Amino acid sequence: MAITDVFTGKRTTADREGLARALVAMWTAMADGFREDEKSVEGAIFAERTAAVRADLAALPAGQLPDLALQRRMAEALAPSVAERAKDLHARIDDLDATIRTRDRDLQIQQLAGSWMTDEMARCRGMLMQALQGRETIVPANGPDGAGPLLTDLLSLVLNIAAPPPKPVASQGRRSETAETQAKPKEPATQPVGERAIIAQVLREVLDGTAQAPRLARALEDQELARRLADLFHEHQSYKAILKRLGILPG
């Protein structure tokens, strides 16, 4: 049935009013149904095509329905616009469906890659834990993910254990200056009144690193005792540094 047949057939007044109201409702739904991102293109095209009809509708008094001539023009404008609107919506749905399928495939690929990396990290964690077995070290209980300690923490422990202990710096300084100490004449003994204070001051300087073992030997008048004190101090510092790295002592 052609669109004009709807308006040329015999209709009662109620039928004509019902048809007019339905047509106005369809027109309003079409004109106001564009999304915000569609108003600048699709909405503008529809408004341009139906400018004359919209002007005649706007000129009607409030509450008055369009006559048969205006209804026919409205129907003739709506028919191609509704078909085009449905076609555009179907195309958009197809694009969204294709995008969803692509994203779903990419997600599956990422999940497979992540699963492989998770297994690889678990194997690495097991190898590092095995390397730390029987060592005098404290292994972290678990990491932020709750699955196990961080690989970086385990690797740091293994590297710290494998690294050689630091060399005693003061002892090296003592050996490098042995010849100089033996060549210099022994300084005269300090007066008994200030002897303890001088020895204490020199010992503090040696422990702070601002003085070396030969000066302590001259203050104590005992080179072997000075060497032993310096070595004991630096051995203590080495052990203390190791305990800090292992987390037993605060850093």
C-alpha positions as semicolon CSV with decimal commas, in nm:
position;residue;x (nm);y (nm);z (nm)
1;M;0,000;0,000;0,000
2;A;0,135;0,341;-0,094
3;I;0,170;0,610;0,167
4;T;-0,090;0,825;-0,007
5;D;-0,349;0,543;0,017
6;V;-0,348;0,576;0,394
7;F;-0,470;0,933;0,367
8;T;-0,710;0,901;0,067
9;G;-0,925;0,613;0,200
10;K;-1,244;0,671;0,389
11;R;-1,177;0,726;0,759
12;T;-1,386;0,839;1,052
13;T;-1,294;1,149;1,246
14;A;-1,156;0,937;1,529
15;D;-0,945;0,738;1,285
16;R;-0,806;1,054;1,132
17;E;-0,720;1,201;1,473
18;G;-0,559;0,874;1,587
19;L;-0,355;0,856;1,266
20;A;-0,246;1,218;1,307
21;R;-0,140;1,167;1,668
22;A;0,053;0,849;1,582
23;L;0,227;1,027;1,296
24;V;0,323;1,320;1,520
25;A;0,459;1,076;1,780
26;M;0,670;0,899;1,516
27;W;0,798;1,233;1,388
28;T;0,894;1,348;1,739
29;A;1,066;1,016;1,817
30;M;1,265;1,040;1,495
31;A;1,363;1,406;1,536
32;D;1,457;1,373;1,905
33;G;1,613;1,024;1,883
34;F;1,962;1,123;1,773
35;R;2,245;1,074;2,022
36;E;2,465;1,365;2,123
37;D;2,744;1,242;1,897
38;E;2,495;1,202;1,608
39;K;2,330;1,542;1,622
40;S;2,611;1,716;1,435
41;V;2,592;1,477;1,133
42;E;2,289;1,246;1,114
43;G;2,065;1,487;1,306
44;A;2,176;1,780;1,092
45;I;2,102;1,585;0,770
46;F;1,751;1,495;0,889
47;A;1,684;1,855;0,994
48;E;1,798;1,985;0,655
49;R;1,583;1,737;0,460
50;T;1,269;1,816;0,662
51;A;1,317;2,191;0,710
52;A;0,993;2,287;0,528
53;V;0,782;2,027;0,717
54;R;0,930;2,134;1,050
55;A;0,850;2,496;0,974
56;D;0,484;2,412;0,899
57;L;0,458;2,203;1,216
58;A;0,605;2,484;1,424
59;A;0,347;2,725;1,277
60;L;0,051;2,518;1,404
61;P;-0,134;2,653;1,709
62;A;-0,069;2,472;2,035
63;G;-0,263;2,144;2,054
64;Q;-0,374;2,148;1,690
65;L;-0,304;1,838;1,481
66;P;-0,166;1,865;1,125
67;D;-0,414;1,839;0,842
68;L;-0,412;1,558;0,584
69;A;-0,179;1,743;0,347
70;L;0,080;1,805;0,616
71;Q;0,044;1,449;0,744
72;R;0,117;1,318;0,395
73;R;0,432;1,533;0,374
74;M;0,542;1,411;0,717
75;A;0,495;1,047;0,617
76;E;0,679;1,095;0,288
77;A;0,974;1,254;0,476
78;L;0,978;0,990;0,747
79;A;0,978;0,683;0,519
80;P;1,333;0,720;0,371
81;S;1,474;0,870;0,691
82;V;1,357;0,575;0,904
83;A;1,501;0,326;0,655
84;E;1,833;0,510;0,645
85;R;1,835;0,537;1,023
86;A;1,785;0,161;1,060
87;K;2,064;0,093;0,809
88;D;2,308;0,320;0,998
89;L;2,224;0,153;1,329
90;H;2,278;-0,193;1,182
91;A;2,617;-0,085;1,044
92;R;2,717;0,053;1,383
93;I;2,613;-0,272;1,553
94;D;2,822;-0,470;1,303
95;D;3,125;-0,250;1,375
96;L;3,082;-0,293;1,749
97;D;3,045;-0,669;1,710
98;A;3,365;-0,687;1,502
99;T;3,549;-0,475;1,762
100;I;3,430;-0,700;2,046
101;R;3,547;-1,011;1,860
102;T;3,890;-0,856;1,798
103;R;3,927;-0,747;2,161
104;D;3,818;-1,090;2,282
105;R;4,081;-1,256;2,064
106;D;4,351;-1,016;2,187
107;L;4,247;-1,081;2,546
108;Q;4,277;-1,456;2,499
109;I;4,626;-1,412;2,351
110;Q;4,729;-1,195;2,647
111;Q;4,590;-1,448;2,893
112;L;4,789;-1,726;2,728
113;A;5,105;-1,513;2,737
114;G;5,041;-1,420;3,100
115;S;4,990;-1,784;3,193
116;W;5,326;-1,874;3,041
117;M;5,498;-1,588;3,226
118;T;5,336;-1,694;3,554
119;D;5,469;-2,048;3,512
120;E;5,814;-1,915;3,422
121;M;5,822;-1,691;3,730
122;A;5,718;-1,984;3,948
123;R;6,005;-2,193;3,809
124;C;6,254;-1,910;3,867
125;R;6,127;-1,861;4,221
126;G;6,168;-2,232;4,290
127;M;6,526;-2,231;4,158
128;L;6,622;-1,934;4,377
129;M;6,456;-2,085;4,684
130;Q;6,648;-2,406;4,625
131;A;6,974;-2,211;4,595
132;L;6,903;-2,048;4,934
133;Q;6,833;-2,376;5,115
134;G;7,081;-2,446;5,392
135;R;7,219;-2,092;5,384
136;E;7,229;-1,876;5,692
137;T;6,981;-1,622;5,562
138;I;6,621;-1,521;5,616
139;V;6,397;-1,572;5,312
140;P;6,086;-1,345;5,285
141;A;5,763;-1,533;5,349
142;N;5,564;-1,401;5,052
143;G;5,534;-1,112;4,810
144;P;5,261;-0,855;4,740
145;D;5,064;-1,108;4,531
146;G;5,068;-1,361;4,815
147;A;5,205;-1,632;4,585
148;G;5,565;-1,614;4,708
149;P;5,857;-1,381;4,770
150;L;5,953;-1,137;4,499
151;L;6,208;-1,263;4,250
152;T;6,412;-0,945;4,301
153;D;6,437;-1,011;4,677
154;L;6,544;-1,372;4,625
155;L;6,796;-1,278;4,359
156;S;6,938;-1,007;4,585
157;L;6,987;-1,261;4,865
158;V;7,160;-1,506;4,631
159;L;7,392;-1,237;4,495
160;N;7,478;-1,112;4,843
161;I;7,566;-1,464;4,954
162;A;7,773;-1,530;4,642
163;A;7,961;-1,201;4,671
164;P;8,297;-1,212;4,854
165;P;8,308;-1,044;5,196
166;P;8,448;-0,689;5,202
167;K;8,817;-0,655;5,262
168;P;8,931;-0,508;5,596
169;V;9,030;-0,155;5,496
170;A;9,209;-0,070;5,819
171;S;9,416;-0,387;5,802
172;Q;9,532;-0,296;5,451
173;G;9,624;0,049;5,568
174;R;9,819;-0,104;5,856
175;R;10,017;-0,326;5,620
176;S;10,089;-0,045;5,373
177;E;10,231;0,172;5,647
178;T;10,426;-0,095;5,836
179;A;10,758;0,007;5,682
180;E;10,690;0,374;5,754
181;T;10,603;0,296;6,114
182;Q;10,915;0,092;6,167
183;A;11,133;0,363;6,009
184;K;11,002;0,645;6,228
185;P;11,147;0,684;6,576
186;K;10,911;0,603;6,858
187;E;10,747;0,909;7,007
188;P;10,816;0,977;7,368
189;A;10,563;0,837;7,614
190;T;10,277;1,063;7,708
191;Q;10,247;1,188;8,059
192;P;10,048;0,944;8,278
193;V;9,790;1,212;8,360
194;G;9,658;1,240;7,999
195;E;9,758;0,901;7,865
196;R;9,414;0,737;7,895
197;A;9,237;1,031;7,733
198;I;9,485;1,042;7,443
199;I;9,454;0,668;7,380
200;A;9,074;0,691;7,391
201;Q;9,077;0,983;7,146
202;V;9,308;0,804;6,901
203;L;9,100;0,485;6,924
204;R;8,782;0,680;6,841
205;E;8,955;0,837;6,541
206;V;9,067;0,495;6,416
207;L;8,715;0,356;6,455
208;D;8,569;0,660;6,275
209;G;8,816;0,618;5,992
210;T;8,988;0,956;6,043
211;A;9,307;0,792;6,172
212;Q;9,490;0,466;6,096
213;A;9,637;0,182;6,296
214;P;9,998;0,318;6,313
215;R;9,885;0,618;6,513
216;L;9,704;0,390;6,757
217;A;10,018;0,179;6,783
218;R;10,222;0,484;6,877
219;A;9,965;0,584;7,137
220;L;9,950;0,235;7,290
221;E;10,323;0,172;7,243
222;D;10,216;-0,174;7,126
223;Q;10,190;-0,226;6,750
224;E;10,047;-0,579;6,770
225;L;9,770;-0,474;7,008
226;A;9,679;-0,183;6,782
227;R;9,662;-0,414;6,480
228;R;9,434;-0,659;6,662
229;L;9,200;-0,383;6,779
230;A;9,168;-0,237;6,428
231;D;9,109;-0,579;6,273
232;L;8,846;-0,669;6,531
233;F;8,663;-0,343;6,472
234;H;8,652;-0,381;6,095
235;E;8,552;-0,745;6,117
236;H;8,265;-0,633;6,340
237;Q;8,169;-0,368;6,083
238;S;8,172;-0,627;5,802
239;Y;7,947;-0,866;5,997
240;K;7,717;-0,578;6,087
241;A;7,685;-0,477;5,720
242;I;7,603;-0,835;5,620
243;L;7,335;-0,862;5,891
244;K;7,181;-0,536;5,767
245;R;7,166;-0,665;5,408
246;L;7,001;-0,985;5,525
247;G;6,743;-0,785;5,716
248;I;6,840;-0,915;6,059
249;L;6,955;-0,570;6,174
250;P;6,775;-0,249;6,080
251;G;6,933;-0,057;5,793
